[in-house]
Amino acid sequence: MGFIRLLDQFIPKDKPTSFLNVIQFPEKAKEIMDTLHFMTNGYVGKDAALVMVVAQEEGLIKSCRYEDIKEEFPSIHQKAYNKDLSSLHDKTYEDLKVPIRAALRTRIGYTKKEDGRIVFKKTSMSPRNMLFQFWRWIMSFFY
């Protein structure tokens, strides 16, 4: 019985979600996911979709479709999210995207060069990010 309790201390309770496959930079997965969770906290529709669209436009995530985010962000409602998702790629929402873009860059700690490259400020890789990177490597054998 004591061995099982000891083993439970070392085995993570939650496995990475499929959203990890959507993140472009696995070495910064924790910072990206924490920031997206912070910025979508309490939002269920258009505002959550706007954050995800900006993250995709910035190059942090590959896709912002509901099917890709539903497991990691269960509080976002599919109908409300999908309703406005396609229209948010339009340039008319650019004034709403500017503060979100600035918040993403500040919280995650990156800049974007003129050629579109993302440059992160120098930090060491956390153990959790190493786990995420290893998980993506393992999952790449199955896709």
C-alpha positions as CSV (number, residue, x, y, z in Angstrom):
1,M,0.0,0.0,0.0
2,G,2.8,2.4,0.8
3,F,4.5,1.7,-2.5
4,I,1.3,2.7,-4.4
5,R,1.1,6.0,-2.5
6,L,4.8,6.7,-3.2
7,L,4.3,5.8,-6.9
8,D,1.3,8.2,-7.0
9,Q,3.5,11.1,-6.0
10,F,5.7,10.6,-9.0
11,I,3.2,9.8,-11.7
12,P,1.4,12.9,-13.1
13,K,-2.4,12.8,-12.6
14,D,-3.2,14.4,-15.9
15,K,-1.7,13.5,-19.3
16,P,-1.1,16.2,-21.9
17,T,-4.2,16.9,-24.0
18,S,-4.3,16.8,-27.8
19,F,-4.0,20.6,-27.8
20,L,-0.3,20.1,-27.3
21,N,-0.1,19.0,-30.9
22,V,-1.5,22.3,-32.0
23,I,1.2,24.4,-30.2
24,Q,4.0,25.4,-32.6
25,F,6.7,25.7,-29.9
26,P,6.7,22.7,-27.6
27,E,9.6,24.2,-25.6
28,K,7.3,27.0,-24.6
29,A,4.1,24.9,-24.3
30,K,3.6,25.7,-20.6
31,E,3.8,29.4,-21.0
32,I,1.6,29.4,-24.1
33,M,-1.1,27.2,-22.5
34,D,-1.0,29.1,-19.2
35,T,-1.4,32.4,-21.1
36,L,-4.2,31.2,-23.3
37,H,-6.0,29.8,-20.2
38,F,-5.5,33.1,-18.4
39,M,-6.8,35.1,-21.4
40,T,-9.8,32.9,-22.1
41,N,-10.8,32.6,-18.4
42,G,-14.6,33.1,-18.2
43,Y,-15.1,33.6,-21.9
44,V,-17.2,31.1,-23.8
45,G,-17.7,32.5,-27.3
46,K,-16.5,35.5,-29.3
47,D,-13.9,36.7,-26.9
48,A,-12.4,33.3,-26.5
49,A,-12.4,32.9,-30.3
50,L,-10.7,36.3,-30.7
51,V,-7.9,35.2,-28.3
52,M,-7.4,31.9,-30.3
53,V,-7.5,33.7,-33.6
54,V,-4.8,36.1,-32.5
55,A,-2.7,33.3,-31.1
56,Q,-2.9,31.5,-34.5
57,E,-2.1,34.7,-36.4
58,E,0.9,35.2,-34.2
59,G,2.1,31.7,-35.0
60,L,1.8,30.3,-31.6
61,I,-0.8,27.6,-32.5
62,K,-1.4,25.9,-35.8
63,S,-5.2,25.8,-35.6
64,C,-7.9,27.5,-33.6
65,R,-10.8,25.1,-34.7
66,Y,-13.1,24.1,-31.8
67,E,-12.2,20.4,-32.4
68,D,-8.5,21.2,-31.6
69,I,-9.2,23.2,-28.5
70,K,-12.2,21.5,-26.9
71,E,-10.2,19.1,-24.7
72,E,-7.9,21.7,-23.3
73,F,-10.6,24.5,-22.9
74,P,-13.8,22.7,-21.8
75,S,-15.4,25.9,-20.6
76,I,-15.6,27.3,-24.1
77,H,-19.0,26.5,-25.7
78,Q,-18.9,25.1,-29.3
79,K,-21.9,26.9,-30.6
80,A,-20.9,30.4,-29.3
81,Y,-17.2,29.8,-30.3
82,N,-17.9,28.6,-33.9
83,K,-20.5,31.3,-34.5
84,D,-17.9,34.1,-34.7
85,L,-14.8,32.2,-35.5
86,S,-14.8,32.6,-39.3
87,S,-15.7,36.3,-39.1
88,L,-12.8,37.1,-36.7
89,H,-10.1,36.5,-39.4
90,D,-11.4,39.7,-41.1
91,K,-9.4,43.0,-40.8
92,T,-12.3,44.8,-39.3
93,Y,-11.4,43.4,-35.9
94,E,-7.8,44.6,-36.0
95,D,-8.4,47.2,-33.3
96,L,-9.6,44.4,-30.9
97,K,-6.6,42.2,-31.7
98,V,-3.9,44.8,-30.8
99,P,-4.3,44.6,-27.0
100,I,-4.6,40.8,-27.2
101,R,-1.4,40.6,-29.3
102,A,0.4,42.8,-26.9
103,A,-0.7,40.7,-23.9
104,L,0.4,37.5,-25.6
105,R,3.8,38.9,-26.4
106,T,4.3,40.3,-22.9
107,R,3.0,37.2,-20.9
108,I,4.8,34.6,-23.0
109,G,7.9,36.7,-23.6
110,Y,8.5,36.9,-27.3
111,T,8.9,39.4,-30.1
112,K,8.1,39.0,-33.7
113,K,10.6,40.1,-36.4
114,E,9.6,41.7,-39.7
115,D,10.1,38.4,-41.6
116,G,7.6,36.7,-39.3
117,R,10.1,34.8,-37.1
118,I,9.2,34.6,-33.4
119,V,12.1,35.2,-31.0
120,F,11.6,34.2,-27.4
121,K,13.6,35.8,-24.6
122,K,16.2,33.5,-23.1
123,T,14.8,31.1,-20.4
124,S,15.7,27.6,-19.4
125,M,13.4,24.7,-20.3
126,S,11.2,23.6,-17.4
127,P,10.7,19.9,-16.7
128,R,7.1,20.1,-17.7
129,N,8.0,21.6,-21.1
130,M,10.6,18.8,-21.5
131,L,7.7,16.3,-20.8
132,F,5.5,18.0,-23.4
133,Q,8.3,17.9,-26.0
134,F,8.9,14.2,-25.2
135,W,5.1,13.6,-25.5
136,R,4.9,15.2,-28.9
137,W,7.9,13.2,-30.1
138,I,6.2,9.9,-28.9
139,M,2.8,11.0,-30.5
140,S,4.5,11.8,-33.8
141,F,5.0,8.1,-34.3
142,F,1.2,7.6,-34.4
143,Y,0.3,10.4,-36.8
